[in-house]
Amino acid sequence: MKRYLVTGGAGFIGSAVVRHLIRQTPHHVLVVDKLTYAGNRDNLAPVSNDPRFAFLQADIGDAVAMRRAFTEFAPDIVMHLAAESHVDRSIDGPAAFIETNIVGSFVLLQEALRHYRSLPPDEQACFRFHQISTDEVFGSLGADGLFTESSPYQPNSPYSASKAASDHLARAWHHTYGLPVVLSNCSNNYGPYHFPEKLIPLMILNALEGKKLPVYGSGANVRDWLHVEDHARALALIAEKGRLGESYNVGGGAERSNLEVVEAICALMDELAPDAGIGRRAGLIEFVADRPGHDQRYAIDATKIARELGWRPQESFESGLRKTVAWYLENRDWWSRIRSGVYRGERLGAG
């Protein structure tokens, strides 16, 4: 039994990690989340009554609050997911990304190091800091090739640049100060509880409501799609069993162009939620001006995590997308509260 401190644990990926840890392991979990627009306590409702779950609303950039969290909870493992995470929002307002993803990560690393140095040797041997990042730090691929753990960092958006900086800080704290760090970079996630500004949930909800389905450029940009629950399993493995100082790429092996993704959603919506008044959802697709600096293709080589830790995705893109569409159709209460408030489906990041 271990004690996990999960930053950003009320967000999309973080809450999937927390649900996995509480449901599938004996571990205790403290979620630290600032509860900005994308942090949602509803994401944690399925496990919030478990006695092994605790929640602290705090900013990772608040050194006093972080010191208190480390002192009172005494984590064995830190899983750092707290981040501003949407490329379009980083184009509109990069300052928040610098503050949270870079300065906040620095504060968290400093407090983790102070805590680690205070531990007796046997507890130091168990301590881990897991830096969780994105494949977007590697930049854009051409038509061929895959990102590996040795791919050079070439971030192209304010978001990816801020995450790259956070990764570099974590690696430096390992090599310079001896903090036991392990890193991971993932491909695009999708699944339940995904904030509806992102491509897949936005297309599902717009299609349900008969609204236009905006596709950037020609829709030819390619992403490797990873179901969030597969990712949560991978992260738990990396946090506990990954080799210190190493990084692990996590991908779904499911490359699709944005247009292919939207067309697949349209077909599923026509099947699972037919609406004679709307007609075939593919007729709602509308090509719009591309995002500034839009990376052409991301794709992950996940050989290392399969070889060393035995992880492979359990969901294909088809099975995962069907489950995702069904979840949004069955959980209107969750997303309708968001649609009525902080995000109503408007375009962000037009440049």
C-alpha positions in Angstrom: 0.0 0.0 0.0 1.4 3.4 -1.1 0.4 7.0 -0.8 -0.1 8.8 -4.1 -0.2 12.6 -4.5 -1.9 13.3 -7.9 -1.7 16.9 -9.1 -4.4 17.9 -11.6 -6.4 14.9 -10.4 -9.8 16.6 -11.1 -8.9 17.0 -14.8 -9.5 14.6 -17.7 -6.4 12.3 -17.5 -5.8 12.9 -13.8 -9.3 11.8 -12.8 -8.9 8.7 -14.9 -5.7 7.9 -13.0 -7.4 8.5 -9.6 -10.4 6.4 -10.5 -8.0 3.6 -11.6 -5.9 3.8 -8.4 -8.9 3.8 -6.1 -10.8 1.0 -8.0 -7.9 -1.3 -8.9 -5.3 -0.9 -6.2 -5.1 -0.7 -2.4 -3.3 2.7 -2.5 -4.3 6.0 -0.8 -4.7 9.0 -3.1 -4.6 12.8 -2.4 -5.8 14.9 -5.3 -4.3 18.4 -5.5 -6.2 20.5 -8.0 -6.7 24.3 -8.4 -10.1 23.6 -10.0 -9.7 26.0 -12.9 -12.2 25.8 -15.8 -11.3 22.2 -16.8 -10.9 20.8 -13.3 -14.2 19.3 -12.2 -15.0 17.5 -8.9 -17.8 15.6 -10.8 -15.0 13.7 -12.5 -14.1 12.2 -9.1 -17.6 11.4 -8.0 -17.4 7.7 -8.6 -14.6 7.3 -6.0 -15.0 10.4 -3.8 -16.6 8.5 -1.0 -13.8 6.0 -0.7 -11.9 6.3 2.6 -8.6 6.1 0.7 -9.5 9.2 -1.3 -8.8 12.8 -0.2 -9.0 16.2 -2.0 -7.1 19.4 -1.6 -8.0 22.5 -3.6 -4.7 24.3 -4.1 -2.4 25.8 -6.8 0.8 23.9 -7.4 2.5 27.3 -7.6 1.6 27.9 -4.0 4.7 26.8 -2.1 3.1 27.0 1.3 0.2 24.9 0.3 2.4 22.3 -1.4 4.7 22.1 1.6 1.7 21.5 3.8 0.4 18.8 1.4 3.7 17.0 1.4 4.1 17.3 5.2 0.6 16.1 6.1 0.0 13.5 3.5 3.6 12.2 3.2 3.4 10.7 -0.3 5.4 7.8 -1.6 4.7 8.7 -5.2 3.9 12.0 -6.9 2.1 11.9 -10.2 2.3 15.4 -11.8 -0.5 16.0 -14.2 -1.5 19.6 -13.3 -1.2 21.7 -16.4 -2.9 24.2 -18.7 -3.4 21.8 -21.6 -5.3 23.2 -24.6 -3.3 24.4 -27.6 -6.0 26.9 -28.7 -6.1 28.5 -25.3 -2.3 28.8 -25.2 -2.5 30.8 -28.5 -5.1 33.1 -27.0 -3.5 33.5 -23.6 0.0 32.0 -23.1 0.7 33.6 -19.7 -1.3 31.1 -17.8 0.6 28.3 -19.4 4.0 29.8 -18.4 2.8 30.3 -14.8 1.3 26.9 -14.2 3.3 24.6 -16.4 6.7 26.1 -15.8 6.6 28.1 -12.6 4.1 25.7 -10.9 6.2 22.7 -11.9 9.3 24.4 -10.5 7.6 25.0 -7.1 6.3 21.4 -7.0 9.7 20.0 -7.8 11.3 22.1 -5.0 8.8 20.9 -2.5 9.1 17.3 -3.6 12.9 17.5 -3.3 12.6 19.1 0.2 10.2 16.2 1.2 12.5 13.6 -0.3 15.5 14.8 1.5 13.6 14.7 4.8 12.8 11.0 4.5 14.8 8.2 6.1 16.8 6.0 3.6 14.3 3.2 3.4 11.5 5.6 2.5 13.7 7.5 0.1 14.2 4.2 -1.8 10.4 4.0 -2.4 9.9 7.6 -3.4 9.1 8.5 -7.0 8.2 11.7 -8.9 6.4 10.9 -12.2 6.4 13.8 -14.7 3.6 13.3 -17.1 3.8 15.0 -20.5 2.7 15.0 -24.1 4.0 14.0 -27.5 3.5 17.6 -28.6 6.9 18.5 -27.1 8.5 16.6 -30.0 7.0 18.9 -32.7 5.6 17.7 -36.0 6.3 14.5 -37.9 6.2 14.2 -41.7 4.3 11.4 -43.5 6.5 8.7 -42.0 8.3 7.9 -38.8 7.3 7.7 -35.1 8.3 9.7 -32.0 10.6 7.6 -29.7 12.0 8.4 -26.3 15.1 9.8 -28.0 13.3 12.1 -30.3 14.5 15.7 -30.0 12.3 18.3 -28.4 10.9 20.8 -31.0 7.8 22.3 -29.5 5.8 24.6 -31.8 3.0 26.0 -29.6 3.0 28.0 -26.4 1.4 24.9 -24.7 4.0 22.4 -26.0 6.8 24.8 -25.2 5.6 25.1 -21.6 5.3 21.3 -21.2 8.8 20.9 -22.7 10.2 23.3 -20.1 8.4 21.3 -17.4 9.9 18.1 -18.6 13.4 19.6 -18.8 13.1 20.8 -15.2 12.0 17.4 -13.9 15.0 15.8 -15.7 17.4 18.4 -14.3 16.1 17.9 -10.8 16.8 14.2 -11.2 20.3 14.6 -12.6 21.4 17.6 -10.5 19.7 17.0 -7.2 19.1 13.3 -7.2 15.3 13.5 -7.1 13.9 10.1 -8.2 12.1 11.1 -11.4 10.5 9.0 -14.2 8.9 10.7 -17.2 6.2 9.8 -19.8 4.9 11.3 -23.0 1.5 10.4 -24.4 -0.4 10.7 -27.6 -3.8 12.3 -27.9 -6.2 11.0 -25.2 -10.0 10.6 -25.5 -12.7 9.0 -23.4 -15.2 9.8 -20.7 -15.1 13.1 -18.7 -13.2 14.9 -21.5 -13.7 18.6 -21.4 -15.8 19.6 -24.4 -13.5 22.1 -26.0 -11.4 19.2 -27.3 -12.0 17.7 -30.7 -13.8 14.4 -29.9 -16.2 15.6 -27.2 -16.9 18.8 -29.1 -17.9 16.9 -32.2 -20.1 14.5 -30.3 -22.0 17.3 -28.6 -22.3 19.5 -31.7 -23.6 16.5 -33.6 -26.1 15.7 -30.9 -27.4 19.3 -31.0 -27.3 19.6 -34.8 -24.6 22.3 -34.8 -21.8 22.7 -37.3 -18.8 20.4 -36.9 -15.8 22.7 -37.5 -12.7 21.0 -39.0 -9.5 22.9 -39.2 -8.0 23.3 -42.7 -8.6 20.2 -44.8 -8.8 17.9 -41.8 -5.6 16.1 -42.9 -3.7 16.6 -39.6 -3.0 13.2 -38.1 -3.0 12.2 -34.4 -2.4 8.9 -32.6 -5.4 8.3 -30.4 -5.2 6.7 -26.9 -8.1 5.8 -24.7 -7.7 7.6 -21.4 -8.3 4.4 -19.3 -5.5 2.6 -21.2 -3.4 5.7 -20.5 -4.3 5.6 -16.8 -3.1 1.9 -16.6 0.1 2.9 -18.3 0.8 5.8 -15.9 0.3 3.7 -12.8 2.8 1.1 -14.2 5.3 3.8 -15.0 5.0 5.5 -11.7 5.6 2.3 -9.7 7.9 0.2 -12.0 9.5 2.6 -14.5 13.3 2.9 -14.4 14.4 6.1 -12.7 15.7 8.8 -15.0 14.0 7.1 -18.0 11.1 8.3 -20.1 8.3 6.1 -21.6 6.2 6.9 -24.6 2.5 5.9 -24.4 0.5 5.6 -27.6 -2.6 4.0 -28.8 -1.3 2.8 -32.2 -4.4 4.4 -33.7 -3.4 7.1 -36.2 -6.4 8.9 -37.8 -6.7 12.2 -39.6 -9.0 14.7 -37.9 -11.5 14.3 -40.8 -11.5 10.5 -40.3 -12.2 11.0 -36.6 -15.1 13.4 -37.2 -16.6 11.1 -39.9 -16.4 8.2 -37.5 -18.2 10.2 -34.8 -20.9 11.2 -37.4 -21.5 7.5 -38.2 -21.8 6.5 -34.6 -24.1 9.4 -33.8 -26.3 8.5 -36.7 -26.4 4.9 -35.3 -26.8 5.6 -31.6 -28.7 8.9 -31.6 -30.6 9.2 -34.9 -32.5 12.5 -35.4 -34.7 12.9 -38.4 -34.6 16.7 -37.9 -30.8 16.8 -38.2 -30.4 14.1 -40.8 -27.0 12.6 -41.5 -24.4 14.2 -39.3 -21.7 14.2 -42.0 -23.7 17.0 -43.6 -22.8 19.2 -40.6 -19.0 19.1 -41.3 -17.7 22.6 -42.1 -14.0 23.3 -43.0 -12.7 26.4 -41.2 -9.5 28.4 -41.2 -6.6 26.3 -39.8 -5.1 26.8 -36.4 -1.9 29.0 -36.4 1.2 26.7 -36.5 -0.9 23.5 -36.6 1.4 20.5 -36.4 0.8 18.1 -39.2 1.2 14.7 -37.6 2.0 13.0 -34.3 2.6 9.3 -33.8 4.1 7.4 -30.9 6.4 4.3 -30.8 5.3 2.6 -27.6 7.7 -0.4 -28.0 9.7 0.5 -24.8 6.8 0.4 -22.4 5.5 -2.8 -24.0 8.9 -4.4 -23.7 9.9 -3.3 -20.2 6.5 -3.0 -18.4 4.2 -5.3 -20.5 1.7 -2.5 -21.2 -0.4 -2.5 -24.4 -3.7 -0.7 -25.1 -6.8 -2.7 -24.5 -9.1 -0.5 -26.6 -8.9 -0.2 -30.4 -9.9 3.2 -31.7 -13.2 1.7 -32.9 -14.1 0.2 -29.6 -12.9 3.1 -27.6 -14.8 5.7 -29.7 -18.0 3.7 -29.5 -17.7 3.6 -25.7 -16.9 7.3 -25.6 -19.9 8.4 -27.7 -22.2 6.1 -25.6 -20.8 7.7 -22.4 -21.6 11.3 -23.6 -25.1 10.2 -24.6 -25.7 8.6 -21.2 -24.2 11.4 -19.1 -25.9 14.6 -20.2 -26.0 16.0 -16.7 -22.2 16.0 -16.6 -21.6 17.9 -19.8 -24.7 20.1 -19.8 -23.5 21.9 -16.6 -20.3 22.7 -18.5 -22.1 23.8 -21.7 -24.3 26.1 -19.7 -21.3 27.8 -18.0 -17.6 28.0 -18.7 -17.5 26.7 -22.2 -20.3 26.9 -24.8 -18.6 25.5 -27.8 -17.1 28.6 -29.3 -13.9 28.5 -31.3 -10.7 29.3 -29.5 -7.1 30.0 -30.7 -8.0 31.7 -34.0 -4.7 33.6 -33.7 
